[in-house]
């Protein structure tokens, strides 16, 4: 096996992905709507080619938003795992009021830490509608 493969990054095993929504910030009204921290467990597996390594999050819950693709794929960029995806943001308009859907782009990155966890940021840009703007929150992946 070539030396380059011996040092290939990997994200394998069961992790709880924690989204610290209580700490979200941004320019969108959605960034200022009250939301609790939430988490879900996934089983990660990494596959590397000569060009890249991709970690896939399997066996997790189905997203509440049907426009978010599953499973999630994270590409190693040399220092962290990065996911990028386009979807429709479901803007909360209040109890009993239909949500307003708008195009959005998200990226999330997870940087490996010395304690075995991964920590980073989840950022979303909402293109239009009443929630237009950005939402950002800290994230973590904790081995379970």
N, C-alpha and C positions, 0 to 999 in steps of 0.2 A: 504494500500500500504506500503510495507517495506520501512524503512528509506533510504536504499541504492538507491531506485528508486527516492526518493524525490530530491536527489542531482545529479541525472543523468545529464550529459552534453547534451546540445542540440544546434543544428545549424539549425534554422528554419527561413523561410522567404526569401524575395528577396534580393540578394546581387550582387554587381558588382565585379567580380574577375578581378583584375588588375595585369598584368604581366609587370614588369618594365624592358623590354628587352633592353632599352637604357643603363641600368646599368649592363648588363650581364658580367660575367667573366668566366674564365676557361681555360683549356689547348687545347680545340678544336679550329680549325680555325673558326668554327661557332660562337664561343664566341666573336670573333673580327670582325665579319661581322656586318655592320650597320643595326640596326633594331629599330623600334619605339616601345614605350610602347603601349600595347594593352589591351583591356578589353572586357568583355561580361557579360550580366546579366543572372543569374540563380535563380531558386526557390529551396531552400534547405529544406529537410525534414529529421528528425532524427528518427530512430527506435532503441530502446535498448532492448537487451535480458539480461539474468542474467550474461552473460560473456562479452558483448561488446556493444558499441553504434556505429552506422554507420549513417553518414549523406550522403544523395544522392543529387547530383546537377541535377535538372530537368529543362526542358523548355529552355535550352540554345541553342546556335547555334551549328550546326554540325561542327566538326573539319575539317579543310582543308585536313589534313592527314587522309586517310581512314583506317590506321592501329591503330588509337587511339579509344579505346572502349568508348561508351557512354551508359548510363550516368556514370559520375564519382562518385566514392564512397570513403568517407573519414572515417577512423576508429579512434575513440578517444583512445589515448595511455596513458591517465592519466593527460596530460598537454596540449596536442595539437591534432588537426585533421591531420591525415596522409593518403596520397594516394600513392600507389605504382603501377606501371604498366610497362609492356614490350610492345614495339612497334618497328616500323621501322623508323629510322631517315631519313628524306629526305634532304640530303646534297645539299645545293645550290651551283652550280658550275659557276654561271654567267648568265647574260641575254641571253636567247635563247639556253642555254646548258642544256641537260637533267639532272635532279637531280640524285644523286647516293644514293641508299637506303642501310641502314646498321642496324643491330640489335642494340637496345638501351634499357636502363632501366632508368626509371624516378621515383623520389619520390618528393612529395611536402608536406610541412607541414604549417599549419596555426594555430597560437597561439592566443587565445582570448585576447583582449586588454581592458583596463578599459573604453575606449570610445565606446565600442560596435563593433569595427572593429576587424578583425583578420589579423595578419601579419606573414610573414614567408619567406620561400625559396623554389624555385623549382630547383631541381638538376637533370641533365641527364648525364649518362655515355654512350657514343657511342662506340660500341665494335670494329669497323673496318672501313676501307675506308678512303677517304680523310678528313673526319670530325672526325676521331677517337679522343677520348679525352672526356673532361667534359665541360659542359655548366651549369652555375648557375646564377639565377637572383632572386632579391627580388620580393615578391608577396604580395598582400593584398586582403581582402574581405571587401567591404564597403557596409553597409546596404543602400538600395535604397527605 
